[in-house]
């Protein structure tokens, strides 16, 4: 009888071990199949992903001796990628859009805290190794009218229209060579790049609305009097680098450089963006965005923009 129980015990253990091995093999095979499917999708077709974020900030004061002013602000942002990869051809596309407003109790106007519309596209055909022959396109503008604010003789707040949709608008295109280790690190060089700056001729004709004097060539984003476009030919370089700083914290860096061969090539246009996402859970995150621009045709100095807040995120 003891031998029978011992035999049954051994058989049960063997069955259990075999079942575990079978289950492990099944899991491994499933994992391999999923990875192969994902790799196939990534390498041989379209891959799309994106996020929608909403940042909100509100403050309220009642009999607050230290002082303060009621305010509300909100920023809506979209970051969407749709990329194609098959054989030796890649095509990466990114849409960036954001719009934010600030309303305070004692002002007559709502003011923008963010206004951006940008589209980037680069197509490449493998040359050798990780290098590709490329052609890229970058388009930038804003959604709504921008103002500069001041006061009239009576101390009342006034505003003067300064910019609007497609004024300015930037289109940059050109052939080049492109290097990519993976989707987190990409570098593009384009030695013959055309840059178009578009404006409304209402800003470049007659009397300068900001100075009250006759318009001087180049005063409005480098565009000559009565014209609606400025053309430049130069060298363009861009770098995209995304890294994980720590668990649930990622930083996305984008740097664009442009030098105009036709005029003051030593004055390099710089556009740098940093976007840090500190993920709390599936839907909540703390977002920090920073952008710095140097373009002496637009403003003879450094332009900076910074947005920070708690975000509600939706992936799609």
Rosetta blueprint (number, residue, H / E / L):
1 X L
2 X H
3 X H
4 X H
5 X H
6 X H
7 X H
8 X H
9 X H
10 X H
11 X H
12 X H
13 X H
14 X H
15 X H
16 X H
17 X H
18 X H
19 X H
20 X H
21 X H
22 X H
23 X H
24 X H
25 X H
26 X H
27 X H
28 X H
29 X H
30 X H
31 X H
32 X H
33 X H
34 X H
35 X H
36 X H
37 X H
38 X H
39 X H
40 X H
41 X H
42 X H
43 X H
44 X L
45 X E
46 X E
47 X E
48 X E
49 X E
50 X E
51 X E
52 X E
53 X E
54 X E
55 X E
56 X E
57 X E
58 X E
59 X E
60 X L
61 X L
62 X L
63 X L
64 X L
65 X L
66 X L
67 X L
68 X L
69 X L
70 X L
71 X E
72 X E
73 X E
74 X E
75 X E
76 X E
77 X E
78 X E
79 X E
80 X E
81 X E
82 X E
83 X E
84 X E
85 X E
86 X E
87 X L
88 X L
89 X E
90 X E
91 X E
92 X E
93 X E
94 X E
95 X E
96 X E
97 X E
98 X E
99 X E
100 X E
101 X E
102 X E
103 X E
104 X E
105 X L
106 X L
107 X L
108 X L
109 X L
110 X L
111 X E
112 X E
113 X E
114 X E
115 X E
116 X E
117 X E
118 X E
119 X E
120 X E
121 X E
122 X E
123 X E
124 X E
125 X E
126 X E
127 X E
128 X E
129 X L
130 X L
131 X E
132 X E
133 X E
134 X E
135 X E
136 X E
137 X E
138 X E
139 X E
140 X E
141 X E
142 X L
143 X L
144 X L
145 X L
146 X E
147 X E
148 X E
149 X E
150 X E
151 X E
152 X L
153 X L
154 X L
155 X L
156 X L
157 X E
158 X E
159 X E
160 X E
161 X E
162 X E
163 X E
164 X E
165 X L
166 X L
167 X E
168 X L
169 X E
170 X E
171 X E
172 X E
173 X E
174 X E
175 X E
176 X E
177 X E
178 X E
179 X E
180 X E
181 X E
182 X E
183 X L
184 X L
185 X E
186 X E
187 X E
188 X E
189 X E
190 X E
191 X E
192 X E
193 X E
194 X E
195 X E
196 X E
197 X E
198 X E
199 X L
200 X L
201 X H
202 X H
203 X H
204 X L
205 X L
206 X L
207 X E
208 X L
209 X L
210 X L
211 X L
212 X L
213 X L
214 X E
215 X L
216 X L
217 X L
218 X L
219 X L
220 X E
221 X L
222 X L
223 X E
224 X L
225 X L
226 X L
227 X L
228 X L
229 X E
230 X E
231 X E
232 X E
233 X E
234 X E
235 X E
236 X E
237 X E
238 X E
239 X E
240 X E
241 X E
242 X E
243 X E
244 X E
245 X E
246 X E
247 X L
248 X L
249 X E
250 X E
251 X E
252 X E
253 X E
254 X E
255 X E
256 X E
257 X E
258 X E
259 X E
260 X E
261 X L
262 X L
263 X L
264 X L
265 X L
266 X L
267 X L
268 X L
269 X E
270 X E
271 X E
272 X E
273 X E
274 X E
275 X E
276 X E
277 X E
278 X E
279 X E
280 X L
281 X L
282 X L
283 X L
284 X E
285 X E
286 X E
287 X E
288 X E
289 X E
290 X E
291 X E
292 X E
293 X E
294 X E
295 X E
296 X L
297 X L
298 X L
299 X E
300 X E
301 X E
302 X E
303 X E
304 X E
305 X E
306 X E
307 X E
308 X E
309 X E
310 X E
311 X E
312 X E
313 X E
314 X E
315 X E
316 X L
